[in-house]
Structure formats: structure tokens, C-alpha cells
Amino acid sequence: MRILVLGGDGYLGWPTALHLSRHGHDVAVVDNFVRRQYDFEMGVDSLVPVAALQRRVRRWEEVSGLRIETFVGDLTDPVFVQQTLQRFAPESIVHFAEQRSAPYSMIDRQHAVYTQVNNVVGTLNVLYAIAEQDPSIHLVKLGTMGEYGTPNIDIEEGFLEVTHKGRTDVLPFPKQPGSFYHLSKVHDSHNIMFACRIWGLRATDLNQGIVYGQETDETSLHPELATRFDYDGVFGTVLNRFCVQAVIGHPLTVYGTGGQTRGMLDIRDTLACVELAITNPAATGEYRVFNQFTESFSVQQMADMVAEAFPARVRIDHLDPPRVEQQEHYYRAAHTKLLDLGLVPHLLEASTIRDLLAVVDHHRDRVDPEAIAPTVDWRATSSTLPTQGSPLVVG
């Protein structure tokens, strides 16, 4: 199958492209390298060194004998999007190409507007290009479990049967996003569902949980094939942060009570889920939602797991929460559709955490302890966060 991976230079996009290439698909990647610009702006870097995309692609061809085509450009440019689809003629598009940090979107007005324009306009351009060139292209779009928020009822996979005043219908599950980033994903979902209804497109919305892990079968073949490991206060994920803090002898910083519960999945399961969605595509005119996670843990549980897996004593500190979110809440979400398609999950175990700790220890000389602390306050409309530059101008 011919598959175009949007955001193919990123944390998930790059290993997804390698995985699909190794499994026999004809793969091309699209990126504008803005993720690397965010690092420059924030004054941080991936813990694991990341080679330039062109070097990565050449190394992959040397290691595997397989070719990945590259397209450099911005999805907010409709001409670039249209021309890319015309040149590569994909059968499926995997869309990772969005600003993906909730804290980044909450820095100030500029970053909120940038996030919404970049994410929503880019996806709209992709939808229009598909409709105008080939409506049979299957769009596999990365959403987020954060679209749902933390309702006091079970979360279904995208839709909910509602009975009101004696009448019943199946409606999109109510959304309660927690940041301007998560709001952009909600807008994407509505736009994609609308495009499927009016143009007969077919799309799979993958509402993904928090991904952990840095190594896959393909990225482990050579250091220049490695993907990112983010641990900083803006782009880092909670399990990465805890592992870095443990290795450098810093207390694990839990925000609030640590009762915030989220869906989690191994990076290898992300690759498997994407391939399952591609090889079992949505029908013409169908918009479907898969909740893409394998387990749920609270922040406190994850801190305890890291403390137990680390060979030395680890202290856990509780900080005032920078986010506006419930500290303790009900959380039970359905996630059966990908399991029904054949997903065999990698579960979060002590051995998995020890593997993460080993990655951190190997690169411990690259840790910047000052980058770990939370610097973005959800309650503020402007930020005192020092940056080295500005986000790229969109359009």
C-alpha cells in the first residue's frame, strides 16, 4: 500500500514510517521541521540525539535496503498539500503533523492561536486535498483521549447512545478538552466527521493515550534511526520526566495529589494500532473512532512504579498543580475496537520502566535539570516563560 505519513520527522511519525516501510508498504513522509524549532524556542533538546531527517532516510536505506520518499513543506499551505498528494498518490494518509503539547498551547495568546491555526487549518487542507484528488484515500488521524476530559460516566469509543424525551439517537460523545491543544483536536474531529458525511470520505480518528517508550524494532537498528525522548516541562511526558528525575537523583514531581488518571500505551503499540487501522480501513463515507490505549494509571501510580523499579531510593514530592484539572476523578474508558482487530498489547511492567531508565542513564550527560520544572500556568493569559525565539509564522 502507498502510505503518506504527515509529521514523519516527529516522535511517533518517524518510527511509524520505519515500521510501515519494513512491513512492505511504499512510504513517504512529510514534515516542515517545526518540532525542531520548538526546541530552539524553548531552549531544550531531546534527551536522545536525533539525526537530521535526510540522514535518517539515507541510513534507513543503507540498513534495510528500503526507500522512504520525503516532502518538505507546511500543511497550512494548500498548494503544497495538493501537489504532494498528486505526486505521491497515497492510498492511506497517517496524520501526525500537529503541535502536540498542551502546555505549549497554554503559554499565552500567541501560542494558543498558533496551535489552533496550525492544527485545524492543516487538517482542513488535507481534507480538501483528499476530496478533490481521490476521496477513496483513507485518512488515519491522530486524535487524543484528552478530547473527552474526565466525565463522571464511562467514556465510549467516539459515540454515545442517548435517549431524550422518548427518542434515541447515537451522537458524538460529549467533549470536555483541557487545553487549547486538546480543543484543536476536538475541532479536527468535528471537521473530519463533517467531511466524511458531505464528501463521502473515509477516516479513522485514533484517540490516543499518553505514549511511553523510545525504542522500536526499527529504531534500534542504528543510532541515527533513533526517535525523540522528551522530558522537559513543556513537551515531556510524565513517565519520561519521572525516569529522568530518578536517574539524576531529583525527587519525582507529582502535580497535586497525583490522582489524575490517563490512558497509556507503549510506542510499539502505537505502530501496531496505526497499521491495524490502515489494513482494516473505514468504509466509504464512514467516520470511526478508536480509543487507542491499553491501560490506565494515575500519576501517583506511575511515580510509585518508577520508584520501585529504580535500584536506589527515590523521593516523591507533590507540587502545586500548574494545570486546571480535577485532582481526583472517575475514569473508565472503552478501548475494545483495536483489540478486536488483533492488537496484542505490551503492558507497562517493571522491565519496561527499567528499559526507559537505561535509556536515560546512557544519555544522562544530556539532561538539563532546569528544563524539567513546570513553567506554564493554565490560569495565566500571558506568560513570563523565557524563550529563545518565536513560533513559526503560519501561512
C-alpha positions in Angstrom: 0.0 0.0 0.0 1.1 3.6 -0.7 1.1 5.4 2.7 1.9 9.1 3.3 3.0 9.9 6.9 2.4 13.5 7.8 4.8 14.7 10.6 7.2 11.9 9.6 10.1 13.6 11.4 8.4 13.5 14.8 8.4 11.3 17.9 5.7 8.9 16.6 5.8 9.8 12.9 9.3 8.6 12.3 9.1 5.2 13.9 5.7 4.7 12.3 7.2 5.4 8.8 10.0 2.9 9.5 7.6 0.2 10.8 5.3 0.6 7.8 8.2 0.5 5.4 9.7 -2.6 6.9 6.3 -4.3 6.7 6.2 -3.9 2.9 4.4 -0.6 2.3 5.6 2.1 0.0 6.1 5.1 2.4 6.7 8.8 2.1 7.0 11.3 4.9 6.0 15.0 5.1 7.4 17.5 7.6 8.3 21.2 7.9 10.8 20.6 10.9 8.8 22.9 13.2 9.1 20.4 16.0 12.9 21.1 16.0 12.1 24.8 16.0 10.1 24.4 19.2 13.2 23.0 20.9 15.2 26.1 19.8 12.4 28.3 21.1 12.2 26.6 24.5 15.9 26.2 24.9 15.7 22.4 25.3 16.5 19.3 23.4 15.6 15.7 23.1 17.5 13.5 25.6 18.4 11.1 22.8 20.2 12.8 19.9 18.1 12.9 16.8 19.7 12.9 13.3 18.5 15.2 10.5 15.7 13.7 8.5 17.7 13.4 5.4 20.4 11.5 7.2 17.8 9.2 8.9 16.3 8.4 5.5 19.7 7.6 4.0 20.6 5.4 7.0 17.3 3.5 6.7 18.0 2.8 3.1 21.5 1.5 4.0 20.3 -0.6 6.9 17.1 -2.0 5.3 17.5 -1.6 1.5 14.2 0.2 1.5 13.5 3.7 0.3 11.4 6.4 2.0 10.5 9.5 0.0 10.5 12.9 1.7 8.4 16.0 1.1 9.3 19.2 3.0 6.6 21.7 3.4 3.8 23.1 5.6 0.2 21.7 5.7 -1.1 25.2 6.2 -0.1 25.8 2.6 -2.9 24.3 0.5 -0.8 24.3 -2.7 1.9 22.2 -1.1 -0.6 19.7 0.3 -2.4 19.4 -3.1 0.9 18.9 -5.0 2.2 16.4 -2.5 -0.9 14.2 -2.9 -0.7 14.5 -6.7 2.9 13.5 -6.8 2.8 10.5 -4.3 -0.8 9.4 -4.9 -1.3 7.7 -1.5 -3.9 5.1 -0.7 -3.7 6.0 3.0 -2.6 9.1 4.9 -1.4 8.9 8.5 -1.7 12.3 10.1 0.7 13.1 13.0 1.6 16.6 11.8 0.3 18.8 14.6 1.6 20.9 17.5 1.0 18.2 20.2 1.8 19.9 23.5 -0.9 21.1 25.9 1.4 23.3 27.9 2.8 24.9 24.7 -0.7 25.8 23.7 -1.3 27.4 27.1 1.8 29.7 27.2 0.0 32.8 26.0 -2.3 34.1 23.3 0.3 33.8 20.5 0.9 30.1 21.3 -2.8 29.3 21.6 -3.6 30.9 18.3 -0.6 29.3 16.6 -1.7 25.9 17.9 -5.2 26.2 16.7 -4.4 27.6 13.3 -1.6 25.1 12.6 -3.6 22.1 13.7 -7.1 22.9 12.4 -6.1 24.6 9.1 -3.5 22.0 8.3 -6.1 19.2 8.7 -8.7 21.2 6.7 -6.2 21.4 3.8 -5.6 17.7 4.0 -9.4 17.0 3.9 -9.9 19.3 0.9 -7.0 17.8 -1.0 -8.3 14.3 -0.4 -11.8 15.3 -1.5 -10.5 17.0 -4.7 -7.9 14.4 -5.7 -9.1 11.0 -4.5 -11.9 10.6 -2.0 -11.0 6.9 -1.6 -7.9 7.8 0.3 -8.2 6.6 3.9 -7.3 9.2 6.5 -5.9 7.8 9.8 -5.7 10.9 12.1 -4.1 11.0 15.5 -6.6 12.4 18.0 -6.3 12.2 21.8 -8.1 10.8 24.7 -7.8 14.3 26.1 -10.8 15.3 23.9 -13.1 13.6 26.3 -11.8 15.1 29.5 -12.7 13.3 32.7 -16.5 12.9 32.8 -18.2 11.2 35.7 -19.5 8.5 33.3 -17.8 5.7 31.3 -16.2 7.0 28.1 -17.3 5.2 24.9 -15.3 5.0 21.7 -16.4 8.2 19.9 -20.1 7.9 20.1 -22.8 7.5 22.8 -26.4 6.2 22.5 -28.7 8.9 24.0 -32.3 8.7 24.9 -34.0 12.1 25.4 -37.7 12.7 25.8 -38.6 9.3 24.5 -36.3 9.4 21.4 -33.0 7.7 20.9 -30.0 8.5 18.7 -26.3 7.8 18.5 -24.4 11.0 18.9 -20.7 12.0 19.3 -19.5 11.6 22.8 -19.5 14.9 24.7 -16.1 16.6 24.7 -14.5 18.4 27.7 -11.0 19.2 26.5 -8.5 20.6 29.0 -6.3 22.9 26.9 -6.3 24.9 23.6 -4.3 22.0 22.1 -7.0 19.5 23.1 -9.6 21.9 21.7 -7.8 21.9 18.4 -8.2 18.1 18.3 -11.9 18.4 19.0 -12.2 20.8 16.1 -10.3 18.3 13.9 -12.7 15.5 14.9 -15.8 17.6 14.0 -14.3 18.7 10.7 -13.3 15.2 9.7 -16.7 13.8 10.6 -18.4 16.5 8.6 -16.1 15.9 5.6 -17.0 12.2 5.6 -20.7 13.0 5.7 -20.7 15.5 2.9 -17.9 14.3 0.6 -18.0 10.6 1.3 -14.5 10.5 2.7 -13.4 7.7 4.9 -11.5 8.3 8.1 -10.3 6.7 11.4 -9.8 9.0 14.4 -7.3 7.5 16.8 -8.0 9.0 20.2 -4.6 8.1 21.7 -3.5 8.0 25.3 -0.1 9.0 26.6 2.7 7.1 24.8 5.8 5.9 26.6 8.9 4.2 25.2 11.7 5.3 22.9 12.9 2.2 21.1 11.2 0.1 18.4 12.5 -2.9 16.4 13.3 -0.5 13.6 14.8 2.5 15.5 17.1 0.1 17.4 18.9 -0.9 14.2 21.2 2.1 14.2 21.7 5.2 16.5 20.8 7.5 13.6 17.4 5.9 13.4 16.5 6.9 17.0 13.4 8.8 17.8 12.9 11.6 20.4 12.9 11.4 24.2 11.2 14.5 25.6 11.3 15.1 29.4 11.1 18.9 29.7 8.2 20.8 31.3 6.5 21.8 28.0 6.9 18.8 25.7 7.9 16.0 28.1 5.5 13.3 29.2 5.0 12.3 32.8 6.7 8.9 32.7 9.8 10.3 30.9 10.0 13.0 33.5 9.9 10.6 36.4 12.6 8.4 34.8 14.9 11.3 34.2 14.4 12.6 37.7 15.1 9.2 39.2 18.4 8.8 37.3 19.8 12.3 38.2 18.8 11.9 41.9 16.0 14.5 41.7 12.7 13.9 43.6 9.8 12.8 41.3 7.5 15.7 41.0 3.8 14.8 41.2 1.4 17.6 40.4 -1.3 18.0 43.1 -2.5 14.7 44.7 -1.4 12.6 41.7 -4.9 11.3 41.3 -5.1 12.4 37.6 -5.7 9.2 35.6 -4.9 8.8 32.0 -4.8 6.1 29.3 -1.3 4.9 28.5 0.3 2.8 25.7 3.7 1.5 24.6 5.2 3.2 21.5 5.3 -0.3 19.8 1.5 -0.5 20.3 1.1 2.9 18.6 2.8 1.4 15.5 0.6 -1.7 15.6 -2.6 0.3 16.0 -1.8 2.5 13.1 -1.1 -0.5 10.9 -4.3 -2.2 12.0 -6.3 0.9 11.1 -4.7 1.1 7.7 -5.1 -2.6 6.8 -8.7 -2.6 8.1 -9.9 0.7 6.6 -13.1 2.6 7.2 -15.9 2.3 4.6 -16.8 5.0 2.1 -18.4 7.8 4.0 -17.5 6.3 7.4 -16.0 8.3 10.2 -15.0 6.0 13.0 -13.2 6.4 16.3 -10.8 4.1 18.1 -9.7 4.8 21.6 -6.0 4.0 21.3 -4.6 3.0 24.7 -4.0 -0.3 26.6 -4.0 0.6 30.3 -5.0 3.4 32.7 -2.8 4.7 35.6 -2.9 7.7 37.9 0.1 10.0 38.0 0.8 8.8 41.6 0.8 5.1 40.5 3.3 5.9 37.8 5.6 7.7 40.2 5.4 4.7 42.6 6.2 2.3 39.7 9.3 4.3 38.8 10.4 4.5 42.4 10.0 0.7 42.8 11.9 -0.1 39.6 14.9 2.2 40.3 17.6 0.4 42.2 18.3 3.3 44.6 15.9 5.2 47.0 13.7 7.7 45.2 11.7 10.5 46.9 8.4 11.7 45.6 7.4 15.3 46.0 3.9 16.9 45.4 3.8 20.3 43.7 1.0 22.8 43.3 -0.7 21.8 40.0 0.0 24.2 37.1 -3.0 22.9 35.2 -6.7 23.4 35.8 -7.9 19.8 36.1 -9.6 17.5 38.6 -7.1 16.0 41.0 -9.3 13.0 41.8 -11.9 11.8 39.3 -13.7 8.8 37.9 -12.0 7.4 34.8 -13.2 4.4 32.8 -12.9 4.4 29.0 -13.7 1.7 26.4 -10.9 0.5 24.2 -12.0 -2.7 22.5 -12.1 -1.9 18.8 -8.4 -2.2 18.2 -8.2 -5.3 20.4 -11.0 -6.8 18.2 -8.8 -6.1 15.2 -6.0 -8.1 16.7 -3.9 -5.8 18.8 -1.7 -7.7 21.3 -0.6 -5.0 23.9 2.7 -4.5 25.5 1.8 -3.7 29.1 3.6 -1.4 31.4 5.8 -3.5 33.6 8.9 -3.0 35.8 11.0 -4.3 32.9 9.6 -1.6 30.6 10.4 1.1 33.1 13.9 -0.3 33.6 14.5 -0.1 29.9 13.5 3.6 30.0 15.8 4.2 32.9 18.6 2.6 30.9 18.0 4.9 28.0 18.1 7.9 30.4 21.3 6.6 32.1 23.0 6.2 28.8 22.3 9.8 27.9 22.4 11.3 31.4 25.1 13.8 30.4 22.5 15.5 28.1 20.0 16.1 30.9 19.2 19.7 31.7 17.7 19.7 35.2 16.4 23.3 34.8 14.2 22.1 31.8 12.2 19.8 34.0 10.2 22.1 36.2 6.7 23.2 35.1 6.8 26.7 33.6 3.3 27.2 32.1 0.4 28.3 34.3 -3.0 27.4 32.9 -4.6 30.3 34.8 -2.5 33.0 33.2 -3.4 34.7 29.9 0.2 35.8 29.4 3.5 34.1 30.2 6.8 35.0 31.8 8.3 31.9 30.3 11.7 32.9 28.7 12.1 31.7 25.1 14.9 32.0 22.6 12.6 32.8 19.7 9.1 32.8 18.4 6.9 30.0 17.0 7.0 29.9 13.2 4.5 32.2 11.4 1.7 30.1 9.9 0.7 30.6 6.3 
